Amino acid sequence: MRNMTKRAGVHGAALLTRAALIAALTGLAGLTGCAGGPAALLESKAGTPADTITVTPADGAKGVGRTDRIAVGVPDGRLERVKVTQVEDARPAELPGRLSADGRTWTPSAGAVVALAAKYRVDAVAVDGAGHRSARHTTFTTAVPEDRFTAYFSPENRATVGTGMIISVDFNREVQDRAAVQRAIRITSDPPVEVAGHWFGKERIDFRPREYWQPGTEVTVELALRDVQAAPGVFGMRHKTVGFTVGRSQVSLVDAEDHTMEVRRDGEPLSTLPVTAGDAKNPTYNGKMVVTELHDVTRMNGGSVGFGAEYDIKDVPHAIRLTTTGTFLHGNYWETADTFGSENVSHGCVGLRDTKGGDPDSPAGWFFERTLVGDVVEVVNSRDRTVAPDNGLGGWNMEWNKWRAGSAVR
């Protein structure tokens, strides 16, 4: 995976609502892009598995109506699982659906419709005739009246997260009166701690404390946006309260030069794992990155992040997203075992040894099972710059006074 500020395009967000509107039938939207080495090229040429999961509406689509088509399909093989979930509301709900008789198409059940002004996540896994798995993960948001605005919140309501979790609120329209909107967002915690907001443009505000949250903290987020005016003639349409619990502390330090990752739990060393990071042409970002997604399997395609047809691996195991632009920490089965701990060969990701299909006892499987959304992975001694604070949840890379200066409320 590569940071697309360095390439000819921007890879779509998955957790946050910044995905490019790419047609689903191209098979590129919602993909990731991290691999490397000769085996990756062989995998691409072999085409294993051969086909792409198509999702309608397109990844990052906005304004989806209740009567618009929603479908997931494969041209051959079968869909192993499909889940379409409303992820940002106070009561997240799965959209009920059914598979066709041949297992190739998923559509909503009769009478099932999406909620308006909501964000949905699509997670699909397929199996081809040879038993090879492929995965796709996309998001879309539904229609909002033109004179209204709404907000999309992460992390998910009632989640248990790592101590590095940053609260991120995205808006479906530009916010002109940022102070009025920020005043309508109230964040409290038990035990109490100062939390400051920082605006990234006019459609996103992130919140965090000065230091990582303390384990066990209960956080409540009240979005009292109903009838708040964000721009002339545009008013909020929702008042909701959501919350999450901060779990144990886990911070992992990747040393790109030493090819190691030290995992610390509650401040104590848990394990040191051999890794492979980005190669000389495509180094991994330095800095603190927060886990935003966990996928037992996902597809990584070079074309989705500006690498063309260099690789296309449709069954990357134990994939953990670290940035919006495509940095993952993931299982790698295509490099030889002696690569890990000795060489950097990826296109910018951090790789852990794994097996095809994913082995829970491999280093990648071990780390995946012990990771929460909100955990921190910090990279040092790479030849790249520090990750931007708005790339994923990179806000811990900004000094506290500068962070507070990005607030619209004094």
Secondary structure, DSSP 8 states (H G I E B T S, - for coil): ---GGGTTS----SSSS------GGGS-TT-B----SHHHHHHHHHTSS----EEES-TTEEEE-TTS--EEE-SSSEEEEEEEEE-SSSS--B--EEE-TTSSEEEE-TT----TT-EEEEEEEEE-TTS-EEEEEEEEEE---TTEE-EEEES-TTEEE-TT--EEEEESS--S-HHHHHHTEEEEEES---EEEEE-TTSEEEEEESS---TT-EEEEEEE-TT-EEETTEEE--EEEEEEEE---EEEEEETTTTEEEEEETTEEEEEEE-B-B-SSS---BEEEE--EEEEEEEEEGGGGT-TTS-EEEEEEEEEE--TTS-EEEEE-SS-GGGTTT---BSS-EEEE--TT--TTSHHHHHHHT--TT-EEEEES-SS-B--TTTTT-GGGS-HHHHHHT-S--
